[in-house]
Amino acid sequence: MIVLLPPSESKTTRTRGARLDLAKLSFPELTEARQQVAAAVSEVSARDEAPEVLGVSPNLADEIARNTRLLDAPTLPAAQLYTGVLYDALGLSDLEGADKARATRRVVISSALYGAVRLGDRLAPYRLSMGVNLPPLGALAAHWRSVLDAPLSEAAGKGVVVDCRSSTYAASWNPSGELARRWVHIRVPGATHMAKHTRGLVTRALVTDARDPRTPKALAAQLAETFDVDLHEATSPSKPWILDVSVREATA
């Protein structure tokens, strides 16, 4: 099983730490593609038109400038880099022993800069969205889509692909072939804040449970022990199953 998460817009920074080494990250077959994105975003971020190209406010000048120093910036583990509602609900900092090891093995974070990373990978903070059209590479989702299938399919193995990504990041990779039949998108009714919170809780439930569901129905049955769920079969071989998940209301 792998659980695909989006990155967070907000990121933790450090003033000291080991420098970025792209070759040491998980999925080393992505190294060349990562080098291409790092070089492109560094060059673009030094231009006056960087905010427009990156789709961010000019007020974020410090974060844009950070993109020009990626290879020299202090790094920190992905588990600490990404913050916000989803990651708060996931609560990585208090996982221990087998649960921590399982999270490190199962969670894969989609990234516009790094493609896909695991929680233990040491990353430099950055400002870049998967929806950006980055000169000279073009659309980043297409750039990553060309190289992500083999490593992520191998990572999923014979388990399910639990997809908690937003549509922007889901555009970078969709499971295909036999694996597509084990692809489940987690859908949460309601506001964006609650969706992020619930997806964080779902991820925590999956990494703190030793079971490794091999089918969408088995995944739904497992999560039904904790959440209210409603499973919808894929409408075509290229589409995911949809699992509606809601936090179960406490009973008196």
Legacy VTK file of the C-alpha trace (Angstrom):
# vtk DataFile Version 3.0
C-alpha trace
ASCII
DATASET POLYDATA
POINTS 252 float
0.000 0.000 0.000
1.005 3.582 -0.569
-0.824 6.678 0.653
-0.348 9.628 -1.694
-0.416 13.019 0.012
-0.206 16.540 -1.375
2.537 18.821 -0.066
1.676 21.818 2.065
1.971 25.394 0.889
3.538 26.339 4.217
6.920 24.833 4.994
9.268 24.803 7.952
12.739 26.286 7.489
16.045 25.918 9.290
19.144 28.079 9.501
21.527 25.141 9.865
21.617 21.602 8.535
22.915 19.282 5.837
22.745 20.573 2.278
20.418 19.140 -0.348
21.631 16.016 -2.152
19.092 15.050 -4.801
20.795 11.718 -5.455
20.147 10.558 -1.877
16.366 10.964 -2.014
13.927 8.084 -2.343
13.135 7.033 -5.922
16.659 7.784 -7.238
15.470 7.222 -10.814
13.909 10.689 -10.515
17.267 12.406 -9.893
17.709 13.771 -13.419
14.141 15.113 -13.539
14.675 16.720 -10.120
17.886 18.373 -11.277
16.059 19.805 -14.280
13.283 21.308 -12.134
15.717 22.661 -9.522
17.791 24.394 -12.207
14.726 25.809 -13.957
13.016 27.148 -10.838
16.283 28.639 -9.581
16.779 30.510 -12.842
13.158 31.690 -13.064
13.105 32.795 -9.427
15.961 35.231 -10.070
13.912 37.112 -12.661
11.725 40.163 -12.051
8.714 38.291 -13.444
9.153 35.364 -11.041
5.951 36.015 -9.041
3.857 35.954 -12.209
5.496 32.776 -13.545
5.242 30.991 -10.201
1.695 32.227 -9.584
2.440 33.750 -6.185
2.172 37.180 -4.588
5.117 39.581 -5.029
4.946 39.912 -1.233
6.513 36.444 -1.001
9.877 37.747 -2.200
11.808 35.908 0.519
10.254 32.573 -0.391
10.892 33.153 -4.084
14.505 34.079 -3.373
14.895 30.833 -1.424
14.343 28.978 -4.708
17.620 30.405 -6.017
19.601 28.764 -3.184
18.139 25.248 -3.174
21.434 23.373 -3.400
22.972 25.399 -0.551
19.961 25.603 1.765
19.815 23.648 5.045
17.519 20.651 4.693
15.143 18.879 7.038
13.130 15.654 6.781
9.924 15.830 4.764
8.075 14.776 7.930
9.090 18.122 9.436
9.153 20.276 6.303
5.453 20.023 5.460
2.973 21.593 7.879
-0.672 22.622 7.976
-4.072 21.076 8.630
-3.500 17.677 7.003
-0.102 17.143 8.589
-1.328 18.325 11.993
-4.094 15.699 11.864
-1.607 13.042 10.745
0.525 13.815 13.804
3.824 12.389 12.608
5.818 13.728 15.553
4.227 11.345 18.060
4.443 8.170 15.982
6.858 5.607 17.401
8.254 2.169 16.667
6.380 0.110 14.095
3.881 2.913 13.397
6.675 5.355 12.518
8.399 2.772 10.319
5.110 1.994 8.581
4.476 5.698 7.904
7.957 6.080 6.457
7.315 3.127 4.162
3.716 3.840 3.122
3.409 7.620 2.830
4.498 9.211 -0.446
4.278 12.991 -0.814
3.733 14.503 -4.250
6.023 17.478 -4.921
6.379 19.943 -7.777
10.129 20.188 -7.115
11.030 16.641 -6.086
8.363 14.606 -7.900
7.677 12.158 -5.083
9.360 11.782 -1.706
9.103 9.784 1.497
8.900 11.177 5.009
12.563 10.549 5.821
13.948 12.367 2.784
15.904 15.517 3.638
14.546 18.393 1.557
15.293 22.070 1.079
12.286 24.377 1.543
10.901 25.765 -1.724
8.001 27.640 -3.268
6.592 25.879 -6.321
3.217 24.418 -7.284
2.494 21.481 -9.567
0.187 23.749 -11.577
3.060 25.979 -12.741
4.194 26.141 -16.372
7.932 26.400 -15.720
10.242 27.555 -18.520
11.864 25.776 -20.267
10.280 22.532 -18.991
6.648 23.486 -19.531
3.807 22.119 -17.415
5.283 20.480 -14.322
2.526 17.873 -14.061
3.439 16.624 -17.537
7.151 16.705 -16.702
6.617 14.400 -13.733
3.995 12.233 -15.404
6.653 11.028 -17.838
8.841 9.533 -15.094
6.683 8.675 -12.059
4.865 5.561 -13.215
7.609 2.961 -12.734
8.807 3.994 -9.241
5.337 4.578 -7.802
3.904 1.392 -9.276
6.775 -0.537 -7.709
6.228 1.224 -4.375
2.543 0.262 -4.361
3.366 -3.409 -4.840
0.288 -5.607 -4.492
-1.529 -3.190 -2.171
-3.934 -0.345 -2.806
-3.057 3.183 -3.860
-4.816 5.497 -1.403
-4.984 8.877 -3.124
-5.383 11.919 -0.882
-3.947 14.389 -3.410
-5.662 17.476 -4.780
-6.507 17.468 -8.485
-3.492 19.691 -9.220
-1.083 17.101 -7.853
-3.059 14.084 -9.052
-2.326 15.307 -12.595
1.309 14.245 -12.135
0.550 10.503 -11.964
-2.399 8.165 -12.342
-2.025 4.415 -11.782
-2.529 2.380 -14.933
-3.172 -1.205 -15.956
-3.793 -3.724 -13.193
-2.795 -1.215 -10.507
-5.593 1.149 -11.553
-8.080 -1.419 -10.238
-6.585 -0.860 -6.766
-6.596 2.942 -6.948
-8.883 4.669 -4.426
-9.420 8.412 -4.208
-10.398 9.654 -0.749
-13.234 12.166 -1.079
-14.445 14.202 1.888
-17.751 16.087 1.782
-17.666 19.630 3.087
-15.217 22.508 3.342
-11.573 22.332 2.269
-10.344 22.628 5.857
-12.358 19.588 6.952
-11.250 17.632 3.877
-7.592 18.176 4.723
-8.179 17.318 8.373
-10.058 14.116 7.517
-7.432 12.981 5.017
-4.803 13.453 7.707
-6.839 11.288 10.092
-7.317 8.639 7.391
-3.581 8.524 6.765
-2.871 8.167 10.456
-5.378 5.326 10.710
-3.647 3.528 7.842
-0.094 3.897 9.129
-0.997 2.844 12.669
-2.600 -0.385 11.442
-0.431 -3.316 10.354
-3.041 -4.585 7.887
-2.255 -4.091 4.199
-5.521 -4.066 2.210
-5.219 -5.427 -1.321
-8.568 -4.270 -2.735
-10.729 -1.127 -2.561
-13.407 -3.108 -0.712
-10.909 -4.299 1.893
-9.695 -0.715 2.372
-13.256 0.527 2.828
-14.024 -2.212 5.348
-10.907 -1.381 7.344
-11.625 2.363 7.459
-15.304 1.701 8.265
-14.151 0.587 11.707
-13.299 4.230 12.471
-15.054 6.442 9.907
-18.352 6.667 8.070
-17.550 5.504 4.525
-19.302 5.007 1.203
-17.413 3.229 -1.610
-18.154 3.932 -5.280
-16.795 1.640 -7.982
-14.586 3.115 -10.706
-16.578 4.282 -13.711
-13.842 3.251 -16.182
-10.503 1.374 -16.165
-8.648 4.703 -16.094
-10.577 6.185 -13.162
-10.169 5.559 -9.420
-12.648 4.065 -7.054
-14.105 6.843 -4.874
-14.276 6.409 -1.132
-16.343 9.055 0.643
-15.076 9.407 4.191
-16.522 11.389 7.083
-15.444 11.633 10.689
-17.924 9.657 12.732
-19.918 11.735 15.142
-19.540 10.740 18.761
-22.623 9.148 20.305
-23.869 10.079 23.718
LINES 1 253
252 0 1 2 3 4 5 6 7 8 9 10 11 12 13 14 15 16 17 18 19 20 21 22 23 24 25 26 27 28 29 30 31 32 33 34 35 36 37 38 39 40 41 42 43 44 45 46 47 48 49 50 51 52 53 54 55 56 57 58 59 60 61 62 63 64 65 66 67 68 69 70 71 72 73 74 75 76 77 78 79 80 81 82 83 84 85 86 87 88 89 90 91 92 93 94 95 96 97 98 99 100 101 102 103 104 105 106 107 108 109 110 111 112 113 114 115 116 117 118 119 120 121 122 123 124 125 126 127 128 129 130 131 132 133 134 135 136 137 138 139 140 141 142 143 144 145 146 147 148 149 150 151 152 153 154 155 156 157 158 159 160 161 162 163 164 165 166 167 168 169 170 171 172 173 174 175 176 177 178 179 180 181 182 183 184 185 186 187 188 189 190 191 192 193 194 195 196 197 198 199 200 201 202 203 204 205 206 207 208 209 210 211 212 213 214 215 216 217 218 219 220 221 222 223 224 225 226 227 228 229 230 231 232 233 234 235 236 237 238 239 240 241 242 243 244 245 246 247 248 249 250 251
